Amino acid sequence: MPRILIVEDSVSMRTFVRSALESDPRSATGIDVVEASSGFEALRLLPRGPYDLVITDINMPDINGLELISFIRKSELHRETPVLIISTQSSERDRARGLLLGANGYLTKPFSPEALQSEAWRFLSGTRAEAKPHG
Amino acid sequence: MAELSDKAREEFFSEAQEIIETLSRNLLSLDASIKSGASDPSLINEAFRAVHTLKGLSGLFGAVRLGALSHRLEDVLDDLRLGRIEFGQDVLDVLFAAVEAYTRILQAEKANSDDELDVEGLFTELERIGAGAAEHQSPVAEYELDPGLLAVLTEYEEHRLRANIDLQMQLYRLRVQFDLSTIDKALEEIKERAKRHGEIITYLPTGEATSADTIELDLLMASRDDLATLVGSLGADNVVIEEIPRRARRSVGAGTMPPRHQTSIGRADSVALQRELDKGGLETTSSLRSLTQTVRVDIRKLDHLMNIVGELAIVRSAFGRMAEKLRGEGQRKLAAELLRMHRNFDRRLGEMQDGILEVRMVPLGQVFDRLARVVRQISREVGKEIRLVITGAETEIDKLIVEELSDPLMHMIRNAIDHGIELGQRRVEVGKPLAGTIALNAFQKGNHVMIEVEDDGRGIDLAGLTEKAISLGKLTRNEASELSRDEVLALIFLPGLSTRELVDDVSGRGVGMDVVKTNIGKLGGVIDVHSETGIGTKMTITLPITLAIVSALMIQAGKHTLAIPLSSVSEAIAFDEAAVRMVDGREVITLRGQTLPLCRLDRLLNLEAAPDSMSRRRFVVVAALGQRRLGLVVDFLYGQEDIVIKPLGKSLADVRGFAGATELGDQRVGLVLDAASLIEEVLAGVEAPRTLERRHG
């Protein structure tokens, strides 16, 4: 069963991502979505991995998404875990940094549930960790 | 876009509302900090983050208008936080206008209305501000900073780093070990202490952990203080502080690389800010993060829980009666056991009720924040300088009441600024301070919350008010001559009396104090007015703390059991038929030297008399609301009970005098008297015949 960590400080956005993932027909056999409402919470939840995919926002207070990606790439457990950035158009520069730090793809907010599903399953079904920025 | 559930939409609206309120609070803090000569850059960043989040959400939920405004506003805030445009009162005005626009748009979106909302003017203003943005210098990397650290800086953090270097701050790296379970708290503490010395720019997990339960962070900090001072203040077993050396080839300073665009949140103010920080003067404002630690609950769910508590209360009463019955039948042991259970049940139920009520309570500060914005806006519109003094913002009241309060309060404040506070020149002439003061005071008094709106303006023109009432045919000149001062003041609540002929931008929106009074009345509250010519006016609103559950006095009138909310009962005394006098064709008694008008409930409500009503001792329940009192003559007092009031159906909605219905312990339905409207009608002499004797239950 795929296990996904969502890091996002907006509850509406978290709920949206979760329901998009859970309503995907490919999730019919089960999917485990874990939510972190801040960078801190993500730091706490990451050691409880492994996760098959981490979906993270960039612009968060204190520990931001870039710091989180850098941490994920440094950690033994998550070095290979795919990371998907969800951010707005205006954070173009920050998003580019995220990809340089080792994120595997990004979606620009707002996005449709379908776009999220197809992007997420690119990592969940196929081979892991093609560290190729997508976009 | 896929279909979104109503629940998701509601959650979105509720989050959007919170974000807008946070934004508004930030702007108010910014306003205050600019006035005091220092501005806190983190406030602008928070405002930016709020709008940024809202933009993302709006797109997601198809809220096009919210998205369009957020998009434009975000651009401006981005320029502001990165120091590309100058920050001042004019910019703040436009930002406040944006908050207003947000509120209007959100209401329209909630109502699914496609009405045109005039925001073009605002958009033009935002573009005008944005056009002033100057391109800024590229990033600085003039310190021997770890490239890994530089790589994770967001654009904003980079800007803060630059700004601090421009201020000749020294950079430090704090390597800190945190316990994962307590990292939030520990980091808050470090941040708090670090504030005295400078600013923490970023936090980077190093990825080197000593154990699975700990995490190591590198904190990049800028400070004017030297290493020894920092070590003394921030040093600990888990903290290692290092100074980050400057690269030799680069000298950083005002001379070599002046900022291209001097902004008001640039050097001068940051120095001032630093001074404030040194004094420990600026408070930290709540971050958006704290919002995510709360659970949002639809108030209807709490209503539902409260209804269940109400039903349980009925079960509890049945227990009590059962115990009494058993005792009557001589089953003492069983009765005692049942009574013990009853008491235990009673206590727990009380705790549960308190718990649910507590969840419904929100501080009045929520609505006061909105009002602060209104005051600011109106005072600029009408060119009067206004000082708003708020006390008791922490006073808590039922969420539903708070929601309904903002319109009446806003109206009262508009009235005070428009009609109460004199123009500046006039104020100076009469020896008052140039700035008018409006005080908004809230406090709890017993089971009530009192809110006062007080101004130091010219007071209500009594003669003018009377004339207007006469010209509108509300009373004759003769009647007018007999009115007491309080009665004249009360005229302001008559329809048409407080509405100006001239419709203006501020108060003349066709809503008078009569509407304010009606709306407050719907919440079970009353409004009183005091005014002194030349000194000012004070309006006092008295409200129940909650609408959900009511302690009531259960009485009998005729054959009916009725409930009177205890919040409006001041006392109950034995009725002495012989003590009744007639004054102005109305029955009164004297209670402790004061005249108390009477109202015989069975007659008023046309109830069939109880068979033994003449022989039995009767009672007077003294209902009091604000300054007004009325003695209700009733046939029997059953005592106090907590009841859940349920609304009357549509067919009975126009019957005045009743607040609703409640279930009585024995499965019957009883009516709940609305003391406010009873007092109102009886004292006004409008005792319209009514029919209680229709089927109910």
Interface residues (C-beta under 8 A of the other chain):
Chain A: D9 S10 V11 S12 M13 T15 F16 S19 A20 S23 S37 S38 F40 L43 R44 P47 I58 N59 M60 P61 D62 I63 N64 L66 E67 L68 I69 S70 F71 K74 S75 T88 S90 S91 R93 D94 R97 L100 L101 K109 P110 F111 S112 P113 E114
Chain B: M1 A2 A8 E11 F12 E15 R49 H52 T53 K55 G56 L57 S58 G59 L60 F61 G67 E74 D75 D78 G148 A151 V152 L153 T154 E155 E157 L180 S181 I183 D184 L187 T202 Y203 L204 P205 T206 G207 E208 A212 I215 S287 L288 R289 T292 Q293 R296
